[in-house]
Amino acid sequence: MIEKSAPRAQAAGKVSIAVLPFLNLSNDIEQEFFSDGVTEEIINVLSRTPNLLVAGRTSSFTFKGKNQDLRLIGEKLNVDHILEGSVRKSGNTLRITAQLINVADGYNMWSEHYDRELKDIFDIQDEIALSILKEVKVQLLGDELGNTFKRYTNNTNAYQLYLHGRFYHNKFAGVYEYNKAIGYFQSALEVEPSYAIAYAGIASCYLNMWFYRHLPASDALARMKQATEQALALDSGIAESNLALARMLMLYEWDFRGASVAFKKALEQNWNTADLHGQYALYRALTDDYAKAEEQIALALSLEPFSLINNFYAGYVYWIAGNLEKAIEQGRKLVALEPTFWGGHMILGLNLITSGDYPAAQDALEAALEINYNGITLSACGALFGLSGETESARDILTQMVALSKTQVVANYDMGIVYASLGDTDTAVGYFQKAIAEHEPPMLFFKYIVRDWLSESGSGGRYEELISQVAL
């Protein structure tokens, strides 16, 4: 018998829910990706529902494997309802259980189990989502219902391969994980050639590998563009396709008008996606709409408070806006959230440079470098040494970067910023001009670097000229 309890009052008429990672009760630990995928798909379905606030995947998965009180989890995620469950897979037979908990009193509002053959996995997800939506009294009528339960494929094999890809993509790690993800997405497309979301996943992998110096532009950008175009050609009516386009237009093509159109389409298609708001916040910051940027990043973090990437972008948004105190606070928050993530140390260190606290900045940036030894972290350390007058150490960093460039990507910007910090404007400008010609993403942030670190008077106006070339 289903137990009911009175729901907690909601702000602005919204009902909130978090879907915790479904437990893998299968004997095969390799099926972990499957139970994670079931959770993610239920989150995706619920996120398309008006008047329902759904905690993002990253935040929900923070509690994976942790036996914590559900009421405490609900408070941390700022939600009033929690869905938890389990998946037991044996051969082609599935049993999925789910229960909806009211956070205020801990009582079950609804529970159910589903015994199905694997081929029915999509129907199982729809049944669970529909039952939950009915229980929390979200409007599901007419075409709105069809949009909520839009399926990307009915091919079970393609779906499982896609889940494998998402598993590795969501690690937000290095080239090995991204290549594994791409391999699974491509295998899914071999089974289901019209699987648009798999192309969007490939595009995201290649953009991230290029942006974070895992792959050179010659290896990544053509593949990113092709995958984005394929996703749009197959289904331009999903947020994932338009987000892939928006990121490409913003970060590589520097077409901010086109990016604005793509972002707005994606937001219309799925307003409840934290990563979309995080990327849109960066767009707004780069177009100097700081109030809107902070509004968007706050929304992203309200949906996924434990997302590393959105907390990372929050640091950039505050820095771009000139909110130094908040940017430093965000860096410390991210370090506390995940000490082994290089991005938190990086955000903290860069903003401590601006504040003039060079010793603390060095501690933070050396921590980032130890975790992620690449052109991004090396250049930050080199810039710190140059700005703090440690010329020999800065030149040692340049030597390391030249050596690293034989086996990994070191961007022109990475070299240029170290030379600029040493006061070698001629050499720095040469590298920055190459960076502009190749549309390296750091040049989108160059005017803020000049604002905070570099003396325009010492450059003879040459940095201002470079900034004008990147005018959006």
N, C-alpha and C positions, 0 to 999 in steps of 0.2 A: 504494500500500500504506500502511495506517495504522500509524504508529509509536506504540508504547506506552512509557510511562515510569512508574516507581513514584511514586504520589502522596505528597505531603508529609503528615506526621502532622497530624491535625486535633484541635482541642480539643473535648471533649464530644461526640465522634462526628460532628461537623458537617463537611460538605464546602462549600467556599466558591468562588464564581465571580463574575467581572465580565464583563458583555457590553459591549464597546466599540462606539461608534457605527459601524454598517456604512457603508462608503464608498459614495458615490453615483458610479457610473461611467457614468451616463446623460449624454447630450450636453446635456440640458436641466437647467440649474442649478435651475430651479423644482421639480424632482423631489426636491430635498434633503429636503423634508418627508416624502417617501415612504420614503426610506432611514432617516430618523430614526424614523419610525413603525414600520417593521419591527423595528428595534432595541428600541423601547419595548415592543412587543407580546411579543417573546421574553422580555424582562425580566419582564413581567407574568406570563407563563406559568410561568417558572421560579420566581418568587417564591411561588407557591402550593404548592410542593412541600415536604413535611416533610423535615427534616434537611439542607436545602440553604440555605446563607446566600448571598444574592445582593446584590451591591453595587447601591445605588439608581441610578436614572436620572441624577440630577443629578451624582453623583460620577463615573459612567462618562463622561458627556458632557463633563466637564472636559478630557478628553484628545482631544476631537474635533479633527481636523486637525493633531495634534501627532505627529510621528514620533519617539516615544520608545521605548526598549528595553522590551519587554514585561515583563521581570523587574523592572525599576524600577517600572513601573506597578503590577504585582502587589504589590510591597512597599508602595507608597503607598496602595493600596486595601485592603491587608491580606487578600488573597485568594490561593488556591493555584492557581486555574485562570482562564484568560482565554479568552473566545470572541470572535473577530473575524471579519469577513467583508465582503462587498460586495454591492451590488444594481445590476444593469444592467437598465434598463427601456427598451424600444424598442417603442412602440405598445402592444399588449396582450401582448407577450412579456416574460417575466422570466427572468433568471438570477440566482440567489442562491447565493453561496458562503459557506461557514462552516468555521472550523477551531478546534479546541479545543487550547489550549496549556497545558502544565504549567509553572507559573512557576518551580519549583525548578531545572529544567535547560533550559528553553526548547524542549523537543521537542514536536512535534505528537502529541497523543494520538488525535485523530480529525479527519477532514476530509471534506467532501462538497460537491457542487454540485447545484443543482436548476434544471432548465429547465421552466418552466411557463407556462401562459396566466395572465393576470392574475386570472381568475375563481377560480383555485386558490390564491390567496395565503394563505388561512387554513390550508389543508392543508399548504402549505410551512412555515409557522411551526410547526405541530404536529409535522411530521416532524423539523425541526431540533431543537426542544425535546426531543422524545422520544429522539432519538439521543444528545443530550448527557446527558440524565438516565440513560439506560442505561449510558453510558460511566462516569459517576461513581457508578454503583451506588446510585442513590437508589431507595427503595421506591416502585414504581408498580404497585399491584395493585388490582383490584376497583373499588369506587366512588371510591377515592382518585384513580385515573387520570381518571375522568370529571370530578371536581372540578377537577383540575389543568388540564384542557383545556377548561374551560367557555368557550363563545364568547358574545360579547355580540351579535353579528349575523353573518349569512351573506351580507349584501348588500354587495357590493364597493364600490358607489358611496357608500353610507352610511359605510362604513369609511374611505374616502379623505377624505371631508369631515370625519369625526371627527379624523383625523390632522392635517388643516389646523388644526382648532380647538385640539388639544393643542399644536401648534407655537407658536401665539400665546399660549395660556394659560401655558405653561411659561417664557415670557420674564419673567414676574413684573415687568412694567414698568408702563405707565400705561393710561389710559382707552382710547387708540387700540387697543392690543394686546388688551385684554380685550374690546372691542366686536368686533374682528375674530374673536376666538375664538368669541364668542357667535353671530355670524353663521354661522360654519361649523357649529357644533353644531346650530343651528336648521335649516340646510339638510340636515344628516344626518337630522334627525327628519322632515323633509318626505319624504325617501326611505324611511325606516324608522321609522314612528311609535312603535314599541315599544322603541326603542333607549335603555334606561334610563341607561346610562353617559353619554350625551350630555346628559341632563337633569342628572346629577350635575355635569358640567362647567359647565353654565350656572349652577347654584346656586353653585359655587365662584367663578365670575367675579363674580357680583353681590355675594356676601359680601365678597370682597376689594376691590371698588371702593367699597363702603360703608365698610369698616373703614379703608381707607387714604385716605379723603376724596376719592375720585374722583367719587362720585355721592352725592346727598342720599338720606336714608332713604326719602323719598317715591317716589323713582325705583327704588330697588334692592331694598328689603326684601320687598315683595309679590311681585316676580318671583323673588327667591331662594326664598321659601317655596313658591311654586307649583312651581318646578322641583324642589325637594327632594321635595315630595309626589308629583310625577309619577314621579320616579326610584324612590321606595319602592313606589308602586303597581304599577309595571311589574316591578320585581325587588328585593325586600327581602333577597335572599340574596347580594348582593355587597357587599363592603366599601365601595365608593365611595358607594353609596346611604346606608349607615348613617353614614359619615363626614360626609357632607353634613348629615344630620340632627343629628349630635352637635355640629358646629360651630355650626349655627343655634341649637340649644338652649342651648349654652354662651355664645356671644358676643352673641346678641341677646335671647333669651327669658330668659336667666339661670336656666334650669331645669336645675340641676346634677344632680339625681337622674335626670331623663330623659336628660341628656347621658351620664351614667355607663352607663346601660343601652345606649345607642346605641354608645358607644365599645367596650364589651365585645363587642357583636355584631360590630362591624367587625373587632376583633382576632381573634375566633374564625374569621371568614371569610378573613382574610388577615393573618397575624401578621408577615409579612416586608416590610411597607411602611413605609419610613422616615418619610414625611409623617404617617402615622397615629400613629406613636410620638411624633413631634414635637408634634402637637396634643394627644395624650393627656398628654404631659409638662406642657404648659401647664395642662391641666385639673387635674392632680394638684398643681401648684404653687399654683393659685388656691384649692384646697381645703386648703391648708397641709400637704399630705403631701409634704414636701420631699425626703425620702429616695427615695420612689417616683418623684417628678418627675425627680430627677437620674439615677435608674436608667433611666428611659424616654428621656430626652434623650441619654444615653450610648449607648443602643441605637440610637436614630435616627441618631446620628453615626457609629456603627460600620457602619451600612448605607450611609449617604451622607455620608462625611466632608467632601465639598466642597459640600454643599447650602447655598446662601446662606440660605434661609428657616429651615432647621433650626439652623444656626449662630446665626441671629438669635434664634430662640426659646430657644436655649441661654442666651444673654445674659439674657433675661427670667427664665428659670427660676432662674439663679444670683442675680439681683438680688432676686427675690421671696423666695428662701430666706435673704436677708441675707448671702450669701457675696460680699462686695464685691470682695475680691481676685480671685476667680475670674471674676466678672462683668467686671471691667476687663480681665483677661487674655483673656476671650472676645471682647470688643470689639476689642482689638488684633489678635487672630487673624483676625477677620472682615475688618478693614481690610486686613490683609496678603493675605488670600485674594482679595479683590476691592475694590481702592481706589475704584472708581467706583460701588459700591453704597452708597447713603445710610444703610442700616440699620446697617452696622458702625460708622460715625462716630457715629451716634445712640446706639447702645448704649454706646459708649466715653464719649461726652460726658455722658450722663445719670449714669453711675456715677462719673465724675470730679467731678461736682457734689457727689455724696454724700460723696466723699472730701475735699472742700474744696479741690481743686486747680482753682480757677476759670480761670486762664489756659489750662491744657491743655484744660479742658472747652470753653472758648470756641473754641479752634482746631478741636476735633473737631466741635462743633455747627455752626459756620460752614461747615465742609466739607460737612456733611450738607445744610445749607440751600442751598448753591450747587448741589448735585446735584439736590435735590428741594425746590423752593420751594413749600411748602404749609403748611396749618395745623399739622400735626404738628411740623415742624421749626421753624417760626416760634415756636410756643408754648414749645418747649424753650429756644430762645435767649432768649425773653422771661423765662422763669422763672430762667434763669441770671443775667441782668442784675438782676432784682429781688432775688434772694437775695444777690448780691454787692454790693448797694448802688448799682448803676448805674441809678438811678431814671429818668433821662432816656432812656437807651437802652431800658429796658423799656417806657416809654410810647411810644417810637417804634415798637417792635414791635407794640404794640396798634393804633396807627394803621395800620400795614401790614396787619394782620389784618382790620381793618374794611374797608379798601379791597379786599383779596383776596376777602372774603366776597360781593362783588357779582358775581364771576365763578366762584368755586370754593367748595367746602364748607369752612367753618371751624366746627369743632364748638364747642358750648357749653363743653365741658371745656377746649378750647384757650384760650379767652378767660379762663375762670375761674382756671386755674392761674397765669397771668401776674398777674392781680389779687391772687391769694393770696400770691404771692411778694413783692408790693409791700406786703403787710400790710393791704390793703383787703378785710377779711373780709366785709363786708356785700355788696359787689358780687360777690365771688368765690362766696359761698354762693348767691346768686341764679342765677348761671350753672350751678353744680353741681347745683342742684335741677332746672333744666331738663334738664341732661344725664341725671340719674336718670330723669326722666319719659320721656325719649326712648330710654332704655336704650343710651346711648352706651358703647361698649366700654371707653374709658379709665377709666370709673368702677369697673370691676371691679378695677382696680389702685390705686384711690384710697387705700386704707388703708396701702399701702406707700409712697406718695408722702408721706402725712402722717407716717408713721414716720420717713422719712429727711429730709424737707425743711421741713415746716411745724410751727410751734410750736402745740401743742394748747392751751397755756395762753393764747396770744394770741387764740384763737378763741372763748373762753368756752364750750368744749365743743360748739360747733356743727359742727365737723368730725366729731367722734365720733358725733353724731346722724346726719350724712349717711352715715357708714360703716355704721351700724345699718340704714339703709334699703337698703343693697346687700348685707346679710348673705345668704350663700348657704345 
